[in-house]
Amino acid sequence: MPLPRAVFGKIGELGATEPGAGVADWKAMLIELVLTVGLVSTILGTASQAQNLGPLSAVGVGGYIVLAGLWSSPISGASMNTARSFGPDLVLGHFGQFWIYLVGPLAGAVLAAAIAWVLRGPGGDRGAVVAARGALDP
């Protein structure tokens, strides 16, 4: 038995991501899609040697997550991460709305990658290749 459920029992939602009260499932899924497009675009935009943020890339990504969560948490729960939504649903044994947090983020990530490819091409600049191999400096 997972720790939160063992300690608290089956009260509340144990951290589950749920759409807000009165928000239709398809609207929550659409918000998750848009949030994930923004998150993946921010990550891809800061993960290139040509970008200006450099070592501060984490600040840009973290800032996006904070701001996205502030306005969208009441609507969709602002998951932007299928795994983050899966864990509490698994503990609760409740997968009725899990599709929202599977379809939205996956479709959003694919859409963001397609947008990046259209705007910047296939990638593979020297800095990206070096980073992919685990080196810190080219």
N, CA and C atoms as an extended XYZ file, in Angstrom:
414
Properties=species:S:1:pos:R:3:atomname:S:1:resname:S:1:resid:I:1 pbc="F F F"
N         0.853       -1.170        0.000 N   MET     1
C         0.000        0.000        0.000 CA  MET     1
C         0.906        1.242        0.000 C   MET     1
N         0.637        2.172       -0.917 N   PRO     2
C         1.440        3.406       -0.964 CA  PRO     2
C         1.306        4.218        0.318 C   PRO     2
N         2.356        4.940        0.642 N   LEU     3
C         2.437        5.681        1.897 CA  LEU     3
C         1.281        6.665        2.127 C   LEU     3
N         0.929        7.536        1.158 N   PRO     4
C        -0.169        8.481        1.454 CA  PRO     4
C        -1.476        7.772        1.803 C   PRO     4
N        -1.757        6.683        1.098 N   ARG     5
C        -3.001        5.973        1.382 CA  ARG     5
C        -2.912        5.244        2.719 C   ARG     5
N        -1.722        4.721        3.051 N   ALA     6
C        -1.546        4.039        4.327 CA  ALA     6
C        -1.694        5.004        5.502 C   ALA     6
N        -1.188        6.224        5.336 N   VAL     7
C        -1.236        7.204        6.421 CA  VAL     7
C        -2.615        7.835        6.555 C   VAL     7
N        -3.197        8.253        5.431 N   PHE     8
C        -4.441        9.022        5.481 CA  PHE     8
C        -5.687        8.210        5.171 C   PHE     8
N        -5.533        7.007        4.640 N   GLY     9
C        -6.686        6.244        4.202 CA  GLY     9
C        -7.178        6.797        2.874 C   GLY     9
N        -8.364        6.418        2.505 N   LYS    10
C        -8.898        6.864        1.219 CA  LYS    10
C        -9.799        8.089        1.415 C   LYS    10
N        -9.173        9.163        1.901 N   ILE    11
C        -9.899       10.420        2.057 CA  ILE    11
C        -9.360       11.403        1.039 C   ILE    11
N       -10.197       12.227        0.524 N   GLY    12
C        -9.758       13.198       -0.471 CA  GLY    12
C        -9.305       12.518       -1.744 C   GLY    12
N        -8.516       13.217       -2.507 N   GLU    13
C        -8.059       12.713       -3.788 CA  GLU    13
C        -6.591       12.308       -3.777 C   GLU    13
N        -5.906       12.427       -2.641 N   LEU    14
C        -4.512       12.000       -2.497 CA  LEU    14
C        -3.608       12.547       -3.593 C   LEU    14
N        -3.810       13.784       -3.966 N   GLY    15
C        -2.958       14.422       -4.962 CA  GLY    15
C        -3.349       14.169       -6.400 C   GLY    15
N        -4.507       13.576       -6.614 N   ALA    16
C        -4.938       13.279       -7.984 CA  ALA    16
C        -5.211       14.566       -8.751 C   ALA    16
N        -4.903       14.538      -10.032 N   THR    17
C        -5.179       15.679      -10.902 CA  THR    17
C        -6.591       15.509      -11.445 C   THR    17
N        -7.440       16.469      -11.190 N   GLU    18
C        -8.842       16.414      -11.607 CA  GLU    18
C        -9.241       17.737      -12.246 C   GLU    18
N       -10.135       17.681      -13.239 N   PRO    19
C       -10.667       18.938      -13.779 CA  PRO    19
C       -11.429       19.703      -12.702 C   PRO    19
N       -11.463       21.014      -12.846 N   GLY    20
C       -12.184       21.845      -11.888 CA  GLY    20
C       -13.672       21.570      -11.916 C   GLY    20
N       -14.347       22.033      -10.888 N   ALA    21
C       -15.793       21.857      -10.792 CA  ALA    21
C       -16.481       22.523      -11.977 C   ALA    21
N       -17.319       21.786      -12.649 N   GLY    22
C       -18.072       22.313      -13.775 CA  GLY    22
C       -17.292       22.409      -15.081 C   GLY    22
N       -16.039       21.935      -15.108 N   VAL    23
C       -15.234       21.986      -16.333 CA  VAL    23
C       -15.402       20.676      -17.086 C   VAL    23
N       -15.830       20.761      -18.332 N   ALA    24
C       -16.022       19.564      -19.148 CA  ALA    24
C       -14.676       18.888      -19.398 C   ALA    24
N       -14.724       17.559      -19.516 N   ASP    25
C       -13.487       16.798      -19.719 CA  ASP    25
C       -12.740       17.252      -20.964 C   ASP    25
N       -13.451       17.520      -22.051 N   TRP    26
C       -12.766       17.899      -23.293 CA  TRP    26
C       -12.090       19.266      -23.149 C   TRP    26
N       -12.679       20.142      -22.335 N   LYS    27
C       -12.054       21.449      -22.109 CA  LYS    27
C       -10.777       21.295      -21.281 C   LYS    27
N       -10.822       20.440      -20.273 N   ALA    28
C        -9.627       20.185      -19.466 CA  ALA    28
C        -8.531       19.565      -20.330 C   ALA    28
N        -8.898       18.655      -21.224 N   MET    29
C        -7.920       18.037      -22.120 CA  MET    29
C        -7.303       19.085      -23.045 C   MET    29
N        -8.114       19.983      -23.555 N   LEU    30
C        -7.611       21.043      -24.430 CA  LEU    30
C        -6.650       21.972      -23.675 C   LEU    30
N        -6.968       22.298      -22.436 N   ILE    31
C        -6.071       23.124      -21.621 CA  ILE    31
C        -4.758       22.389      -21.391 C   ILE    31
N        -4.815       21.097      -21.093 N   GLU    32
C        -3.586       20.309      -20.894 CA  GLU    32
C        -2.752       20.283      -22.180 C   GLU    32
N        -3.401       20.186      -23.316 N   LEU    33
C        -2.695       20.210      -24.595 CA  LEU    33
C        -1.971       21.542      -24.773 C   LEU    33
N        -2.672       22.634      -24.548 N   VAL    34
C        -2.080       23.967      -24.711 CA  VAL    34
C        -0.937       24.177      -23.710 C   VAL    34
N        -1.137       23.773      -22.466 N   LEU    35
C        -0.091       23.913      -21.455 CA  LEU    35
C         1.162       23.131      -21.844 C   LEU    35
N         0.964       21.921      -22.368 N   THR    36
C         2.110       21.088      -22.736 CA  THR    36
C         2.818       21.639      -23.960 C   THR    36
N         2.073       22.193      -24.916 N   VAL    37
C         2.719       22.842      -26.064 CA  VAL    37
C         3.632       23.963      -25.553 C   VAL    37
N         3.137       24.756      -24.631 N   GLY    38
C         3.943       25.839      -24.078 CA  GLY    38
C         5.155       25.335      -23.317 C   GLY    38
N         4.972       24.293      -22.508 N   LEU    39
C         6.076       23.759      -21.712 CA  LEU    39
C         7.160       23.150      -22.601 C   LEU    39
N         6.761       22.302      -23.541 N   VAL    40
C         7.748       21.663      -24.415 CA  VAL    40
C         8.410       22.708      -25.316 C   VAL    40
N         7.670       23.685      -25.770 N   SER    41
C         8.264       24.752      -26.581 CA  SER    41
C         9.289       25.546      -25.775 C   SER    41
N         8.986       25.793      -24.511 N   THR    42
C         9.938       26.495      -23.642 CA  THR    42
C        11.191       25.654      -23.443 C   THR    42
N        11.021       24.374      -23.207 N   ILE    43
C        12.173       23.490      -23.019 CA  ILE    43
C        13.014       23.429      -24.289 C   ILE    43
N        12.362       23.218      -25.425 N   LEU    44
C        13.108       23.146      -26.686 CA  LEU    44
C        13.754       24.479      -27.034 C   LEU    44
N        13.096       25.568      -26.665 N   GLY    45
C        13.641       26.886      -26.963 CA  GLY    45
C        14.838       27.256      -26.106 C   GLY    45
N        14.936       26.672      -24.915 N   THR    46
C        16.063       26.991      -24.038 CA  THR    46
C        17.160       25.933      -24.096 C   THR    46
N        16.904       24.824      -24.762 N   ALA    47
C        17.866       23.713      -24.788 CA  ALA    47
C        18.776       23.760      -26.004 C   ALA    47
N        18.956       24.908      -26.565 N   SER    48
C        19.798       25.050      -27.744 CA  SER    48
C        20.949       25.989      -27.425 C   SER    48
N        22.090       25.701      -27.975 N   GLN    49
C        23.260       26.539      -27.753 CA  GLN    49
C        23.039       27.951      -28.283 C   GLN    49
N        22.158       28.102      -29.255 N   ALA    50
C        21.934       29.404      -29.870 CA  ALA    50
C        21.025       30.308      -29.034 C   ALA    50
N        20.402       29.766      -27.991 N   GLN    51
C        19.472       30.566      -27.203 CA  GLN    51
C        20.216       31.434      -26.191 C   GLN    51
N        19.563       32.463      -25.694 N   ASN    52
C        20.207       33.444      -24.818 CA  ASN    52
C        20.217       33.074      -23.339 C   ASN    52
N        19.399       32.134      -22.902 N   LEU    53
C        19.293       31.869      -21.467 CA  LEU    53
C        20.496       31.131      -20.898 C   LEU    53
N        21.104       30.273      -21.680 N   GLY    54
C        22.285       29.548      -21.222 CA  GLY    54
C        22.049       28.814      -19.921 C   GLY    54
N        22.896       29.075      -18.902 N   PRO    55
C        22.755       28.363      -17.631 CA  PRO    55
C        21.452       28.676      -16.900 C   PRO    55
N        20.760       29.711      -17.299 N   LEU    56
C        19.504       30.074      -16.647 CA  LEU    56
C        18.285       29.424      -17.295 C   LEU    56
N        18.506       28.431      -18.130 N   SER    57
C        17.397       27.751      -18.800 CA  SER    57
C        16.389       27.199      -17.805 C   SER    57
N        16.878       26.669      -16.696 N   ALA    58
C        15.976       26.101      -15.695 CA  ALA    58
C        15.052       27.166      -15.117 C   ALA    58
N        15.528       28.396      -15.025 N   VAL    59
C        14.687       29.488      -14.515 CA  VAL    59
C        13.537       29.754      -15.491 C   VAL    59
N        13.850       29.740      -16.785 N   GLY    60
C        12.812       29.945      -17.793 CA  GLY    60
C        11.765       28.843      -17.763 C   GLY    60
N        12.211       27.597      -17.682 N   VAL    61
C        11.277       26.466      -17.649 CA  VAL    61
C        10.478       26.476      -16.352 C   VAL    61
N        11.156       26.682      -15.225 N   GLY    62
C        10.456       26.742      -13.942 CA  GLY    62
C         9.461       27.888      -13.879 C   GLY    62
N         9.842       29.025      -14.439 N   GLY    63
C         8.936       30.167      -14.483 CA  GLY    63
C         7.680       29.868      -15.284 C   GLY    63
N         7.864       29.161      -16.403 N   TYR    64
C         6.694       28.785      -17.205 CA  TYR    64
C         5.776       27.876      -16.399 C   TYR    64
N         6.349       26.891      -15.726 N   ILE    65
C         5.534       25.937      -14.957 CA  ILE    65
C         4.758       26.664      -13.857 C   ILE    65
N         5.408       27.587      -13.163 N   VAL    66
C         4.733       28.343      -12.101 CA  VAL    66
C         3.587       29.168      -12.673 C   VAL    66
N         3.864       29.934      -13.716 N   LEU    67
C         2.814       30.794      -14.289 CA  LEU    67
C         1.675       29.984      -14.899 C   LEU    67
N         2.003       28.891      -15.582 N   ALA    68
C         0.957       28.046      -16.170 CA  ALA    68
C         0.100       27.433      -15.068 C   ALA    68
N         0.737       27.014      -13.989 N   GLY    69
C        -0.010       26.430      -12.881 CA  GLY    69
C        -0.916       27.421      -12.177 C   GLY    69
N        -0.467       28.667      -12.083 N   LEU    70
C        -1.276       29.676      -11.394 CA  LEU    70
C        -2.613       29.918      -12.073 C   LEU    70
N        -2.606       29.989      -13.403 N   TRP    71
C        -3.878       30.313      -14.059 CA  TRP    71
C        -4.691       29.085      -14.437 C   TRP    71
N        -4.044       27.917      -14.588 N   SER    72
C        -4.798       26.780      -15.105 CA  SER    72
C        -5.111       25.696      -14.077 C   SER    72
N        -4.561       25.783      -12.889 N   SER    73
C        -4.861       24.767      -11.874 CA  SER    73
C        -6.359       24.625      -11.588 C   SER    73
N        -7.096       25.715      -11.482 N   PRO    74
C        -8.535       25.555      -11.228 CA  PRO    74
C        -9.301       24.950      -12.414 C   PRO    74
N        -8.721       24.980      -13.598 N   ILE    75
C        -9.413       24.478      -14.786 CA  ILE    75
C        -9.140       22.995      -15.007 C   ILE    75
N        -7.846       22.638      -15.083 N   SER    76
C        -7.511       21.251      -15.417 CA  SER    76
C        -6.616       20.582      -14.388 C   SER    76
N        -6.139       21.303      -13.416 N   GLY    77
C        -5.192       20.752      -12.456 CA  GLY    77
C        -3.751       20.997      -12.850 C   GLY    77
N        -3.515       21.490      -14.055 N   ALA    78
C        -2.187       21.856      -14.557 CA  ALA    78
C        -1.164       20.744      -14.394 C   ALA    78
N        -1.484       19.568      -14.859 N   SER    79
C        -0.566       18.435      -14.737 CA  SER    79
C         0.614       18.566      -15.696 C   SER    79
N         0.347       18.656      -16.984 N   MET    80
C         1.368       18.741      -18.028 CA  MET    80
C         2.296       17.532      -18.004 C   MET    80
N         1.911       16.463      -17.317 N   ASN    81
C         2.769       15.311      -17.146 CA  ASN    81
C         1.904       14.082      -16.881 C   ASN    81
N         1.877       13.184      -17.841 N   THR    82
C         1.057       11.981      -17.716 CA  THR    82
C         1.453       11.156      -16.498 C   THR    82
N         2.743       11.017      -16.239 N   ALA    83
C         3.204       10.212      -15.108 CA  ALA    83
C         2.763       10.816      -13.778 C   ALA    83
N         2.754       12.140      -13.681 N   ARG    84
C         2.341       12.808      -12.451 CA  ARG    84
C         0.860       12.546      -12.168 C   ARG    84
N         0.062       12.415      -13.200 N   SER    85
C        -1.359       12.132      -13.015 CA  SER    85
C        -1.628       10.645      -12.807 C   SER    85
N        -0.772        9.801      -13.358 N   PHE    86
C        -0.978        8.356      -13.260 CA  PHE    86
C        -0.797        7.837      -11.834 C   PHE    86
N         0.220        8.326      -11.131 N   GLY    87
C         0.514        7.828       -9.784 CA  GLY    87
C        -0.667        7.912       -8.833 C   GLY    87
N        -1.230        9.101       -8.603 N   PRO    88
C        -2.382        9.187       -7.702 CA  PRO    88
C        -3.598        8.396       -8.199 C   PRO    88
N        -3.805        8.352       -9.520 N   ASP    89
C        -4.924        7.567      -10.043 CA  ASP    89
C        -4.725        6.081       -9.764 C   ASP    89
N        -3.484        5.624       -9.838 N   LEU    90
C        -3.175        4.230       -9.542 CA  LEU    90
C        -3.447        3.926       -8.071 C   LEU    90
N        -3.023        4.817       -7.187 N   VAL    91
C        -3.241        4.618       -5.753 CA  VAL    91
C        -4.732        4.591       -5.441 C   VAL    91
N        -5.479        5.487       -6.055 N   LEU    92
C        -6.917        5.556       -5.814 CA  LEU    92
C        -7.691        4.485       -6.577 C   LEU    92
N        -7.082        3.934       -7.624 N   GLY    93
C        -7.799        2.971       -8.463 CA  GLY    93
C        -8.888        3.639       -9.279 C   GLY    93
N        -8.684        4.901       -9.606 N   HIS    94
C        -9.695        5.695      -10.311 CA  HIS    94
C        -9.086        6.224      -11.613 C   HIS    94
N        -9.502        5.636      -12.738 N   PHE    95
C        -8.944        6.034      -14.029 CA  PHE    95
C       -10.005        6.647      -14.949 C   PHE    95
N       -11.114        7.104      -14.393 N   GLY    96
C       -12.212        7.637      -15.195 CA  GLY    96
C       -11.840        8.844      -16.044 C   GLY    96
N       -10.984        9.702      -15.534 N   GLN    97
C       -10.605       10.910      -16.266 CA  GLN    97
C        -9.125       10.915      -16.636 C   GLN    97
N        -8.475        9.768      -16.498 N   PHE    98
C        -7.056        9.696      -16.815 CA  PHE    98
C        -6.782       10.000      -18.280 C   PHE    98
N        -7.729        9.704      -19.159 N   TRP    99
C        -7.518        9.943      -20.594 CA  TRP    99
C        -7.191       11.408      -20.861 C   TRP    99
N        -7.735       12.308      -20.064 N   ILE   100
C        -7.466       13.744      -20.233 CA  ILE   100
C        -5.969       14.009      -20.117 C   ILE   100
N        -5.350       13.367      -19.123 N   TYR   101
C        -3.946       13.610      -18.802 CA  TYR   101
C        -3.002       12.678      -19.569 C   TYR   101
N        -3.578       11.836      -20.409 N   LEU   102
C        -2.796       11.026      -21.338 CA  LEU   102
C        -2.820       11.679      -22.718 C   LEU   102
N        -3.993       11.977      -23.210 N   VAL   103
C        -4.153       12.543      -24.553 CA  VAL   103
C        -3.625       13.975      -24.632 C   VAL   103
N        -3.987       14.825      -23.688 N   GLY   104
C        -3.570       16.230      -23.730 CA  GLY   104
C        -2.060       16.417      -23.769 C   GLY   104
N        -1.321       15.891      -22.782 N   PRO   105
C         0.129       16.075      -22.800 CA  PRO   105
C         0.836       15.390      -23.974 C   PRO   105
N         0.402       14.201      -24.352 N   LEU   106
C         1.063       13.527      -25.482 CA  LEU   106
C         0.831       14.279      -26.787 C   LEU   106
N        -0.401       14.683      -27.026 N   ALA   107
C        -0.696       15.441      -28.246 CA  ALA   107
C         0.007       16.797      -28.212 C   ALA   107
N         0.057       17.424      -27.042 N   GLY   108
C         0.736       18.712      -26.906 CA  GLY   108
C         2.229       18.611      -27.173 C   GLY   108
N         2.862       17.541      -26.706 N   ALA   109
C         4.298       17.353      -26.930 CA  ALA   109
C         4.590       17.129      -28.412 C   ALA   109
N         3.754       16.334      -29.064 N   VAL   110
C         3.939       16.104      -30.502 CA  VAL   110
C         3.748       17.398      -31.281 C   VAL   110
N         2.727       18.160      -30.923 N   LEU   111
C         2.472       19.433      -31.598 CA  LEU   111
C         3.624       20.417      -31.380 C   LEU   111
N         4.157       20.493      -30.168 N   ALA   112
C         5.281       21.391      -29.889 CA  ALA   112
C         6.520       20.980      -30.679 C   ALA   112
N         6.777       19.684      -30.777 N   ALA   113
C         7.927       19.211      -31.557 CA  ALA   113
C         7.752       19.550      -33.037 C   ALA   113
N         6.529       19.412      -33.538 N   ALA   114
C         6.263       19.756      -34.937 CA  ALA   114
C         6.458       21.257      -35.175 C   ALA   114
N         5.993       22.073      -34.256 N   ILE   115
C         6.167       23.524      -34.380 CA  ILE   115
C         7.651       23.876      -34.377 C   ILE   115
N         8.416       23.267      -33.465 N   ALA   116
C         9.855       23.539      -33.402 CA  ALA   116
C        10.545       23.109      -34.696 C   ALA   116
N        10.130       21.990      -35.243 N   TRP   117
C        10.739       21.498      -36.487 CA  TRP   117
C        10.435       22.456      -37.638 C   TRP   117
N         9.197       22.951      -37.698 N   VAL   118
C         8.824       23.894      -38.758 CA  VAL   118
C         9.602       25.201      -38.603 C   VAL   118
N         9.724       25.709      -37.386 N   LEU   119
C        10.381       26.990      -37.148 CA  LEU   119
C        11.906       26.929      -37.237 C   LEU   119
N        12.505       25.813      -36.751 N   ARG   120
C        13.965       25.750      -36.659 CA  ARG   120
C        14.620       24.628      -37.450 C   ARG   120
N        13.836       23.788      -38.075 N   GLY   121
C        14.412       22.666      -38.814 CA  GLY   121
C        14.626       21.465      -37.904 C   GLY   121
N        15.306       20.446      -38.425 N   PRO   122
C        15.423       19.189      -37.683 CA  PRO   122
C        16.350       19.228      -36.477 C   PRO   122
N        17.086       20.283      -36.273 N   GLY   123
C        17.984       20.376      -35.120 CA  GLY   123
C        19.298       19.664      -35.386 C   GLY   123
N        19.952       19.256      -34.324 N   GLY   124
C        21.214       18.554      -34.475 CA  GLY   124
C        22.414       19.469      -34.588 C   GLY   124
N        22.298       20.725      -34.073 N   ASP   125
C        23.481       21.589      -34.100 CA  ASP   125
C        24.566       20.992      -33.197 C   ASP   125
N        25.769       21.470      -33.353 N   ARG   126
C        26.911       20.888      -32.645 CA  ARG   126
C        26.700       20.856      -31.134 C   ARG   126
N        26.181       21.922      -30.573 N   GLY   127
C        25.941       21.976      -29.136 CA  GLY   127
C        24.925       20.940      -28.671 C   GLY   127
N        23.881       20.717      -29.455 N   ALA   128
C        22.864       19.736      -29.094 CA  ALA   128
C        23.428       18.315      -29.146 C   ALA   128
N        24.236       18.047      -30.158 N   VAL   129
C        24.838       16.714      -30.280 CA  VAL   129
C        25.774       16.444      -29.103 C   VAL   129
N        26.593       17.426      -28.746 N   VAL   130
C        27.514       17.272      -27.630 CA  VAL   130
C        26.745       17.060      -26.320 C   VAL   130
N        25.676       17.838      -26.113 N   ALA   131
C        24.871       17.701      -24.916 CA  ALA   131
C        24.197       16.336      -24.854 C   ALA   131
N        23.713       15.837      -25.979 N   ALA   132
C        23.072       14.533      -26.035 CA  ALA   132
C        24.035       13.411      -25.673 C   ALA   132
N        25.323       13.637      -25.906 N   ARG   133
C        26.338       12.632      -25.568 CA  ARG   133
C        26.805       12.747      -24.120 C   ARG   133
N        26.284       13.706      -23.393 N   GLY   134
C        26.594       13.843      -21.984 CA  GLY   134
C        27.760       14.733      -21.637 C   GLY   134
N        28.304       15.435      -22.599 N   ALA   135
C        29.412       16.339      -22.318 CA  ALA   135
C        28.883       17.720      -21.949 C   ALA   135
N        29.607       18.408      -21.098 N   LEU   136
C        29.176       19.733      -20.690 CA  LEU   136
C        29.661       20.812      -21.629 C   LEU   136
N        30.867       20.688      -22.162 N   ASP   137
C        31.421       21.694      -23.049 CA  ASP   137
C        31.709       21.081      -24.411 C   ASP   137
N        31.434       21.813      -25.504 N   PRO   138
C        31.738       21.269      -26.822 CA  PRO   138
C        33.237       21.212      -27.072 C   PRO   138
